[in-house]
Amino acid sequence: MSVFEQTRLGNGIRVLTAPMPQVSSVACFVMLAAGSRYETPESKGIAHFAEHMFFKGTGRRPTARTISAEIDAIGGEFNAFTGKELTGYYVKCAAETRDVALDVLVDMLRNSRFDAAEIDKEKGVILEEMNVYLDTPQRYVGNVYDRLLYGDQPLGWDILGTRETIESATRDTFTSYLDSWYWPERIVVGVGGRIGDGLHERLEELLGDLEPRETGSRTAVVLPEDGSPVSLHTKDSEQAHLVLGVRGYELAHPDRYAVQLLSVVLGGGMSSRLFTEVRERRGLSYYVHAANAAYTDAGTFYTGAGVDVSRIDEAVETIVGELRKVAAEPVPAEELEKARGYAKGRFVLRLESPQALIQFGLRREVLENEIDEPDEVLRELDRVTAEDVQRVARDLLDGKRPYLAVVGPFDDPGRFERLLAA
């Protein structure tokens, strides 16, 4: 039995629903195939900045307080998020107030004023958000790694933009970006939970008059020529934060599930290889993990850790050693089954709420133009063999160029280049 149902409005906007009649709430989403990689050098950060501005007032709801008061009055929660390839806006509320939530959500996205005074005020908020990231090395090291891996192109740019592009943003910057990408072919509406009656008709009233328009496509990634495999962000700190990885597979790669289990074997959970060796046996780090980060046309398989500054060399050598080991030796059957159980169990737990379930379906639909039912994901994980995992590990890790980003009190990349080459 299918979890997701898809229909289309008359103008082509896709509508994805995930009925959960056993709950009393509903999660209403609008998600778009547009994010920070759709920006130009002059508009870096505008996708995320626009996300903020949608909450600042419309013609019918002229202030941020007016909007929030209406959601508060139904006991709802609303927020948004910006990624490199998508942007999402949502309201969660009691099922009987669904139409209020949809009306506020669509009004924000279609009728925001982008008032010049509000834009100027919000610039300060965005700049302080940048400072939060700069002062949080565990989060900021990911930005350093992306710049190392992708260079000066949208996938390598920070989602928040730069101080210069934020300070120079005007109302025209916002309207130009939105006029390029916020059209029916890129919009997917998602509703999960107790759906209720008349949803399609209500959405036609709210969105059906939005005219279809071709939006073109974002610039394809161009992998930069290899320079130094190390990027340092020098910062006085008691702990060093690192990301060490290799170029990986794109989002829809046929080995995506084998890569997922490989990441679990290495760094998923407290019994994984990296957690056991780096933290438990050697006491080198507080956190350590492995993951796969995939975009529609590029990807990376990476590890991350927060390590003792005085023992960072040992930490890097230990992580590299574990990567080489998993490429050289098949994963034992018992360990593979543990990884499979971990991946399946965490996946099921993540989809228990209406918000999580519809968000899973939306991401697949927005980025891949297709929906995998949760049961199919579980079946794909079951199909992965030890041979698949080792084949993928060899392809990704055996003899491949590693990349290392570090935030900490270091200023000599050559020191780490020698470690990676050893």
N, C-alpha and C positions, 0 to 999 in steps of 0.2 A: 504494500500500500504506500503510495507516494506521500511524503511529508509536505512537499511544496506544490503549489498550484500557480500557474502563470497565465495571465491574460494581458491584453493590450488595450489602451485607450484608443480612441479614433485617430489621434495624432501620432500614434506609434509608441508612446511612453509605455514601458513595460511595468506590469504590476505583479509582484510576487507575494504570495501569502503562505503562511505556515500556521494552519488552524491548530489551536490547542484548547479545545472546548472545556477541559478540566480546570483551567485557570480562570481568574476573575479580572485579569488585566490584559492590556494590549500594548504592543510596542510599534510605533509608527515611524518609519524611516523614509527619507529621501536620500538616495546615494547616487553619486555621479562619477562617471569615468573621466575624472579631471582632478589633478592634484598638482603638486609642486613641479613635477617634470614637464608640465604644460606651460611653464613660464618662460619668459625671455630674460636675457641678462639684466635688462632695465627693470623688470618687474619681479625679481626674486623675492619670495615671501608673500606675494599678493594672494595666493590661494588660501594660505592660513590667515592672513590679515582679513580677507573677505569673510571667512568663517566667523571671526569676531564681530564684524560690522553687521552681519545679518541679525544680530540680537539687539541692535541699538535703536530700532524704531522704524515703523512703516507709516504710511499715510493714515491708516485706521488706528494704529497703535503707535503713537508718535514717540514714545520713549522706551528705553530698556526696562524701566520699572513697569510700564503699562503691559508689556509683553510678559514679564516674569510674574506679575500679579495675576494675570489671567491663567497661567499654568499653575500657580500656587493655589488658585481658587478651586481647581479640580484635583489638587493633591498630586500633581504630576511632576515628573522630572524631565528636563530637557538639556541637551548638550550637543556637541558636534566634534568632529575630528578630521584632521587633514593628513593624508599620506602622500606619497610621491606619485601614486597613480589613481587615487580615488579620494573623494571627500564625502562625508556622511553627516546627516543632521537627523535628530530623532527626538521624539517625545514618548515617554512611558506614562501610562495613566490607567485608571479603572476603565473597564471595557465600555461602560455606559457613557463615558465622556470622550469616546473616540473622535467624534466629529469636531469637537472643540479643538482637540489636539491637532487634527489634520488642518483645520482652518488656520490656526496660528502658525503652524509649520510652513504651509504653502504661502501664507501672507508674508512671512519673513523672507522667503526665498524669491518671491516675485515682486515684492513692493517695498523693499528696504530703501530708505531715503539716502543713505550714504552722505549724511550731513557733514559739511566741511569741518565744523567745530568738533563734532564727535570723532571724526577721523583724526584730527590733531590730538585730541585727548587720548585716543586709543593707541597712538604711536608710543606714548610713554609706557603703556601697559605691555606692548609687544617688546619694547626694548628691555623692560624688566624681566620678561619671560626669557629673553636671550641670556640675561645675567644669571637666571636660575640654572639654565643649562650649563653655562660656563663654570658655575660654582658647584656643579654636580658631576664630577668626573666620570662616575659610573655610566651616566647617560651621555655625556659629551663625547666620550671616546668613540661611540658609534658614528658620530659626524666626522671625526678625524679619519676613521677607517673608510667611510664612503668617499671622502675626498681623495684618499690614497688610491682606491680601487677604480674610481670612475673619472677623476680629474675634473676639469672645468667644463662640465656639461650638467644638464638638469639632475641626473641621478647622483651626481657628486656634490650638488649644492645643498646647503642646510635648508630644511623646510621653512624655518623661520625667516629666511632671507638674510640680508646684511643690514647693518645700521644705516648705511647710505641709501639703500633702496627703500627701506621703511620710512626714513625721514623725508624722502623725496616723493612719496606716494601722494596722489591727488585723487579726487573723485573720478577723474577720467581714467586713471590707472585701474580702478575697480571695474568701471562699466566696460572698458575695453576687454578686460579678461573675461568677464561674465558673458559679454556679447559674443565672444569667440567660442565658448564651450558649454554654457548652460542652456542646452536645447534638448528637445525630446529624445533624439537618438542616443544621448548620453545619460539620460535620467532613468533610474529604476526606483519605483516606489515599493516599499516593503512593509507588510503588516503581519505581525505574529501575535499569537495568543487567542483570546476570544474575539474573533473577527467581527461578528455581528452581521446585520443585514444591510443591504444597500450600499456596500462599499464602492462598487464599480460606478454606480450612479453619482455618488458623492465626489469621487475623484474626477469624473468627467466635468462636474460643475466647477471644480477648483482648478483643473489643469487642462481640460479638453480644448480650450481656446488658444493654447500655446502652439504657435505655428511651427511645423517641422522645418528644419534648416540643416543643411550639410555643415559639418563642423571641421572637416579635414581630419588630420591625425597628428599626433605628437611626433617630435623628432626621434628617430631611432638612435639607440645608444651606439656609440663608437668607442670601443675599448682602447684606452690610450696606450701608446708605446711604453714599454717598461722602462722606468727610471729606477730610483731607489725603491726597494720593497718595504722600506720603513718610513713611517711618519710619526714625528714626536710633537706633542703639545706640552711644552715645558711649563710645569706648575709645581710650586712647593706643596708637598702633601706628605702625609704619613703613610699613605698606601698608593701603590701604582695600579692603574687600571689599563688593561690591554685587551685588544681584539686581534686574534691571529687566525687567518683563514686563507682560502684559495678561491679562485674563480669557480663558479658552480653552474647549475642548470637554470634554465628559464622556468617560469611558473608551471607551464603545462607539460613539462618533460615527462616522458613515459616512465622514468625511474623515480618519480617524485616520492613514491611511498617507500622505496628502498632507501632513499636518502633520509627520509624521516626516521626510519628505524636505525640507520647508521648514527644519526644525531642522538638518539636515545641511548644507544649502546655507549657512546662516548660521554655524553653529558646530560642525560635526562634523569633526574632524580638522584637521591642520596646514595644509591648503590651503583651508580654509573662508574665507568673507568676513570674519568677525569676527577670526579668527586672523591673517589676512593684513593687515587694516587696523589693528586695534587693537594687535597685538603686533609684527608684522614691520615694517610701514611707519612706525609712530609710536612704538614702544617704550613703550607706556603700561601694559602689563600683563605679568604672568608667565603667568597662565592666563586663558582666556576661552572660553566655550562657549554654546551655545543648546540648549534642551530643551523637551519638553512633559511636564507633570506632570498626570495625569488621575486623577480619582476617579470613582466610579460615577454621581455626579450633579453634578460640577463639574470645573473644570480651569483650568490656566494655561499659557500659552506664555511662556517667560522666557529671559533671558540672564543669565549670571553672570560675574564677573571679579574678579581681584585687581589693583588698579591703584596707581600712584604717587600718594601722598597729595597732593602738590603739583600734580598734573595731573588730578585727578578730574573737574573740570568738562569738560575736553577729552575725557576718556574717555566720560562720559555723552553728550555731544553727538555723538561719533563713533558710539556704539552706536545712538542714536536715529536718526542719519542712515542707517545701514545698514538699520534696520528699515523706514524710510520708502522707501528705494530698492527693497527687495525687494517691497514692496507696489505700487510704481508701475511697475516694469518687469518684463516676463516674464523668467524664468530661461532663459538660452541653452541650446540643446539639449545641447551638450557638457558644460556644468556640471551639468545635470540628470542626465545619464547617469553622471557621476562620483559624484554624490550617491547615485544608485540603487545603483551598484556598492558604494559604501561601506556603505550600510545593509544590503544583502543579505550582503555578506562578513562584516561584524561579527556579524550575526544567526547565520549559520552557525557562526562560530567560537565563539560563546557557548554553543551547544548540543552541543558535542563530548563533554562528560562526562555520566555518568548523573545527577549531581546537578543540573546546569544544565538538562538536557532535561526531567526530571520536574518541576522547579520551574517551568519555563515553562508546562507543561500545567496544573499545579496552580493557578497564579495566574489563568489564564483560567477554569478551572472554578469556583474559589472566588468570584471577583469577578463573573463574567459568566454562570455556569451553562452554559457551552458551551466546547468545545475547538476551537481552530483548529489544524489540522495544520501543521507547519513549511512544507510545500510550498505550502499555501494562502497563508501570509503572504508568501512569495516571489512568488507570482503576483499578489497584491494590490499589492505594490510595483511590479511590472512594469506594472500597469495605470495607474499615476499619470502624468498628462500635465503638460506645462508649464502648460497652461491651468488644471488643477486646483490646482497649487501657487500660481499667482498669484491665483486666486479665493479660496483659503483665506487667503493673505497679506493680501489686501484686507479680507476679512471680519474677520480678527483684528487687523490693525494699522492700517488706514487710518482715521484720525480717532478711533481708540479711546483711551480714557483709559489712560495708562501708570501703573504703580505702581513705586516705587523704594524698596528697603530698603538701608541702608548701615550697616556696622560700621566705625568709624574715629573719628579725633579731630575730630568735627564735632558742633555743637549747634544749628545754624540750619537747620531744614527749609525755610524760605523760599528760601534760596539754591538748593536743588535744585528746588523747585517752579517757580521762574522758568526754570530750564533746561528742564524738561519742557514748559513752556507756550510756549517760544520757537518 
